Amino acid sequence: MVSFLIAYASWSGNTEEVAEIVEETLLSEGLDVTVHRIGNGPIPNPRQFDAMIIGSFTWDKGATPDKVKDFVADISYKPENVYVFGTGDTQFGGDELFCHAADKLKRFYESKYEPLKIEQSPRGIQEKKVIEWAKGVHQHWQHLHALKC
Ligand SMILES: Cc1cc2nc3c(=O)[nH]c(=O)nc-3n(C[C@H](O)[C@H](O)[C@H](O)COP(=O)(O)O)c2cc1C
């Protein structure tokens, strides 16, 4: 079974909600999904999964939270198939800094898929966007995998 790791950091719950919707969507597509809250418990080994999805909120003028930086450093290599999502708020620096941590993670991991950016909580009108993105991630992975076979 294809296995995905979702590793996310959340302070006030928005990014956690996105992670939950992504998890539900991928489970409904028949994938094996493991969720890791960054900073809680032992760090999973991305090598044991077919792909990793990393989610983060953005802090202090476009900053990536220290927990997330530590997680990236602790993994100590760049997994190949990485997908990125983030939550943020445009009132903290407009479009330029909105979900900046997600942009930086995408660049770092050279993710081939556009990161998902959610303003605050995904529940309500943005939920559909999360579901579509998660389905798109699965399709993207399937496409890449088919090319490799
Ligand atoms: C002090 C502070 C600084 C923030 N800075 C930014 C920022 O630079 N860019 C951004 O998009 N969001 C920023 N935010 C908004 C958070 O990223 C947003 O509320 C996010 O959804 C929180 O995620 P969480 O609920 O998972 O902790 C900031 C929030 C706080 C409280």
The ligand as an SDF file (V2000), in Angstrom:
LIG
                    3D

 31 33  0  0  0  0  0  0  0  0999 V2000
    2.8560   36.9040   16.2000 C   0  0  0  0  0  0  0  0  0  0  0  0
    2.2960   36.3080   14.9340 C   0  0  0  0  0  0  0  0  0  0  0  0
    2.9770   36.5000   13.7440 C   0  0  0  0  0  0  0  0  0  0  0  0
    2.4610   35.9860   12.5460 C   0  0  0  0  0  0  0  0  0  0  0  0
    3.1500   36.1970   11.3680 N   0  0  0  0  0  0  0  0  0  0  0  0
    2.6410   35.7480   10.1950 C   0  0  0  0  0  0  0  0  0  0  0  0
    3.3110   35.9650    8.9600 C   0  0  0  0  0  0  0  0  0  0  0  0
    4.3720   36.5850    8.8820 O   0  0  0  0  0  0  0  0  0  0  0  0
    2.7400   35.4690    7.8210 N   0  0  0  0  0  0  0  0  0  0  0  0
    1.5600   34.7780    7.8320 C   0  0  0  0  0  0  0  0  0  0  0  0
    1.0860   34.3730    6.7750 O   0  0  0  0  0  0  0  0  0  0  0  0
    0.9090   34.5450    9.0090 N   0  0  0  0  0  0  0  0  0  0  0  0
    1.4060   35.0020   10.1650 C   0  0  0  0  0  0  0  0  0  0  0  0
    0.7400   34.7640   11.3420 N   0  0  0  0  0  0  0  0  0  0  0  0
   -0.5430   34.0350   11.3190 C   0  0  0  0  0  0  0  0  0  0  0  0
   -0.4170   32.5460   11.6230 C   0  0  0  0  0  0  0  0  0  0  0  0
    0.5070   31.9030   10.7730 O   0  0  0  0  0  0  0  0  0  0  0  0
   -1.8020   31.9040   11.4200 C   0  0  0  0  0  0  0  0  0  0  0  0
   -2.6730   32.3780   12.4230 O   0  0  0  0  0  0  0  0  0  0  0  0
   -1.7430   30.3910   11.4200 C   0  0  0  0  0  0  0  0  0  0  0  0
   -2.9550   29.8850   10.9070 O   0  0  0  0  0  0  0  0  0  0  0  0
   -1.4950   29.8080   12.8000 C   0  0  0  0  0  0  0  0  0  0  0  0
   -1.4290   28.4150   12.6520 O   0  0  0  0  0  0  0  0  0  0  0  0
   -1.7730   27.4130   13.8580 P   0  0  0  0  0  0  0  0  0  0  0  0
   -3.1950   27.7390   14.2750 O   0  0  0  0  0  0  0  0  0  0  0  0
   -1.6450   26.0630   13.2570 O   0  0  0  0  0  0  0  0  0  0  0  0
   -0.7940   27.6830   14.9430 O   0  0  0  0  0  0  0  0  0  0  0  0
    1.2450   35.2660   12.5450 C   0  0  0  0  0  0  0  0  0  0  0  0
    0.5600   35.0720   13.7720 C   0  0  0  0  0  0  0  0  0  0  0  0
    1.0650   35.5880   14.9440 C   0  0  0  0  0  0  0  0  0  0  0  0
    0.2900   35.3780   16.2240 C   0  0  0  0  0  0  0  0  0  0  0  0
  1  2  1  0
  2  3  1  0
  2 30  2  0
  3  4  2  0
  4  5  1  0
  4 28  1  0
  5  6  2  0
  6  7  1  0
  6 13  1  0
  7  8  2  0
  7  9  1  0
  9 10  1  0
 10 11  2  0
 10 12  1  0
 12 13  2  0
 13 14  1  0
 14 15  1  0
 14 28  1  0
 15 16  1  0
 16 17  1  0
 16 18  1  0
 18 19  1  0
 18 20  1  0
 20 21  1  0
 20 22  1  0
 22 23  1  0
 23 24  1  0
 24 25  2  0
 24 26  1  0
 24 27  1  0
 28 29  2  0
 29 30  1  0
 30 31  1  0
M  END
$$$$
